[in-house]
Amino acid sequence: MSKITKDYISWLKQLKEKVRSARTKAALKVNAELFLYWDLGTEIIEKEKETKWGDKWLYNLATDLSAEFPDMKGFSYTNLKKKVG
């Protein structure tokens, strides 16, 4: 086996490890974000039990979260209502 072939095999092995590592990190990040949204949904449902009809708390929450985290999606009133309803 020539030096180039051995170098290529070694280089390929390193690339494969980088891909595997990146995929694992991506999966962990996705799982963490899914847990965040699950937790937010649970908190919203609990808050709904404490409020009265017409309080408009969900509108306020949607506005406040969207303003605080403009780069994140999913904080519109419609999306938050799906978690409650």
Phi and psi in degrees as a GROMACS rama.xvg file:
@    title "Ramachandran Plot"
@    xaxis  label "Phi"
@    yaxis  label "Psi"
@TYPE xy
-77.3715  163.608  SER-2
-59.9068  -39.9622  LYS-3
-61.133  -43.4415  ILE-4
-65.1331  -42.8505  THR-5
-64.2535  -41.2817  LYS-6
-62.2696  -42.7737  ASP-7
-62.1806  -44.9977  TYR-8
-61.3997  -43.115  ILE-9
-63.9845  -44.7019  SER-10
-63.3022  -43.1989  TRP-11
-61.7832  -42.3354  LEU-12
-59.3348  -43.4301  LYS-13
-63.4865  -42.2544  GLN-14
-62.5328  -42.9095  LEU-15
-60.5947  -40.7591  LYS-16
-64.8433  -39.7589  GLU-17
-62.5333  -42.6168  LYS-18
-63.6428  -45.9462  VAL-19
-60.622  -43.8088  ARG-20
-62.5502  -44.6923  SER-21
-63.6019  -40.3702  ALA-22
-64.5787  -40.9134  ARG-23
-64.2361  -45.4086  THR-24
-61.3869  -41.2102  LYS-25
-63.7833  -43.2792  ALA-26
-63.3124  -41.4455  ALA-27
-64.3021  -39.9901  LEU-28
-65.5538  -43.8313  LYS-29
-60.8661  -44.39  VAL-30
-62.4297  -39.3694  ASN-31
-64.3933  -41.1359  ALA-32
-69.0842  -38.0492  GLU-33
-61.9433  -41.0549  LEU-34
-63.6779  -40.0849  PHE-35
-57.0429  -49.5385  LEU-36
-67.2172  -36.0356  TYR-37
-63.2316  -45.1445  TRP-38
-63.7006  -42.9318  ASP-39
-60.5685  -42.8533  LEU-40
-60.0298  -42.6094  GLY-41
-62.9212  -44.2391  THR-42
-63.0482  -40.9732  GLU-43
-64.8351  -42.4221  ILE-44
-62.3741  -41.8218  ILE-45
-64.7208  -41.8886  GLU-46
-62.6835  -37.9522  LYS-47
-59.8913  -35.1645  GLU-48
-65.4414  -25.1279  LYS-49
-91.3102  -10.8232  GLU-50
-104.76  164.506  THR-51
-102.924  154.579  LYS-52
-60.908  135.288  TRP-53
92.0671  -0.791759  GLY-54
-69.0632  -19.9741  ASP-55
60.4337  23.4406  LYS-56
-64.4852  -33.5804  TRP-57
-70.1947  -36.9074  LEU-58
-61.8308  -45.2609  TYR-59
-62.0414  -43.465  ASN-60
-61.4589  -45.3483  LEU-61
-60.329  -44.4266  ALA-62
-64.2449  -46.6114  THR-63
-65.9397  -44.6695  ASP-64
-67.4412  -40.387  LEU-65
-64.2662  -37.9705  SER-66
-69.7114  -39.6587  ALA-67
-73.5835  -34.3069  GLU-68
-126.619  67.392  PHE-69
-64.4801  -20.2869  PRO-70
-85.6653  -6.7732  ASP-71
-100.454  144.593  MET-72
-99.689  159.34  LYS-73
102.036  3.43975  GLY-74
-102.016  15.5541  PHE-75
-70.139  160.525  SER-76
-57.1597  -43.6548  TYR-77
-59.7309  -44.7985  THR-78
-66.8666  -41.6333  ASN-79
-66.9533  -35.6285  LEU-80
-62.4971  -34.6154  LYS-81
-61.1629  -33.3517  LYS-82
-70.9257  -30.7584  LYS-83
-85.8923  -44.5429  VAL-84
